[in-house]
């Protein structure tokens, strides 16, 4: 398939992108003589770059591949846009109440804040939850891009995972968080360019151009947004966007070091707020890829899908955009689109966040101030490599799944976001003497989300889903906070 669909010019474009990312990692590394410089860039990064990095991390390969397929699918439409309401609301709350708390005493992470407020044990527990959630959620991103590599090259899936994780690891090893942020700026530009390029290419090949594409999509109901269905088993509804997904967003930006690390790289809390609020423009990127999905649907109403890809798309609808790139776009442009997809799926941010949290929360020498800075930086680089192996390993476990990527990615993080946000809210708002059973709250939250999400598999429900994935987030938070404050001591002691 490589000789038919991917030519030397395409490989040259992809290789150029890889080389550019590696060069960025080398050129911005600075001295890197301390952990704070390696992981926080000495809190000196400009807020526009940080904002672009936040958007690049939020949209990622799941958006690039999964969002178009949501529209392309039978009865698919723009209802995913309803989740943008959650981003606007949660980011205002974060900027108003949470960021000032994290900057007040130069905390390195949300888990550092929890450790000071609730004790070392709960700080470490929150960090462990981050580890689990990061591997689950980000493993889906590696899985997503590896699907395309498999389709593109004919390589074994394991080699595809190795390539997608390896480039990210090399860049992070070289340049630390500075490389992560500036690579994200490049990635942001590339996947936006990729989306615009796809729209342009479809418009030029569709009778009547882009206006006709929109007319056809609108007539078929593909541009429909508002869904007022009160059924909690429906994924994308107005009610989920307003009442459920804000919990997911608060957890993602306030307690997930993958995102929070970038905001803590700014020069001040004011700059961090600007970066966060400006990242709301990322919702336009979501709209762009919804339009890509509508355009693909319109295109394949008048053009046949390449027979070589038809069975692959039938097996997994998320392959429709990659199939279009490989079978319809000319050489050179095809290479740029695949490079843009690589850009959208880079796992550099999570590797940096995982390594930093490992050092700052679990190394006794770092906590005691006895760990030499040069050794700490060396250990950090080693941990980047270790976490790359773990992340790639989980992506391999996802091989063969038939679920759509967007619901799968959200569902993976639902297990840990509830207790992570629950612990953070307890540390932020509740007096410590009122927090009686925090560890029990975490356990009940994890088990409660698992049972509800897997009720059919556990034989507890005939329906495939008891509730859709958005409602798992508030459910997990409420279980954690409620049982943590239950006026019955369910554990012998507390930190």
Secondary structure, DSSP 8 states (H G I E B T S, - for coil): -HHHH--HHHHHHHHHHHHHHHHHHHHT-----SHHHHHHGGG-B-HHHHHHHHHHHHHHHIIIIIIHHHHHSTT--SGGGGGHHHHHHHHHHIIIIIHHHHHHTT-SSHHHHHHHHH-HHHHHHHHHHHHHHHHHHHHHHHHHHHHHHHHHH---HHHHHHHHHHHHHHHHHHHHHHHHHHHHHHHHHHHHHHHHHHHHHHHHTSTTHHHHHHHHHHHTTTT--------TT-SS-HHIIIIIHHHHHHHHHHT-HHHHHHHTTBSSHHHHHHHHHHGGGHHHHHHHHHHHHHHHHHHHHHS---HHHHHHHHH-GGGHHHHHHHHHS-TTHHHHHHHHHHHHH--HHHHHHHHHHHHHHH-HHHHHT-S-HHHHHHHHHHHHHHHHHHHHHHHHHTTT--S-HHHHHHHHHHHHHHHHHHHHHHHHHS-GGG---HHHHHHHHHHHHHHHHTTTTTTS-SSS-SS-THHHHHHHHHHHHHHHT-SS--SS---
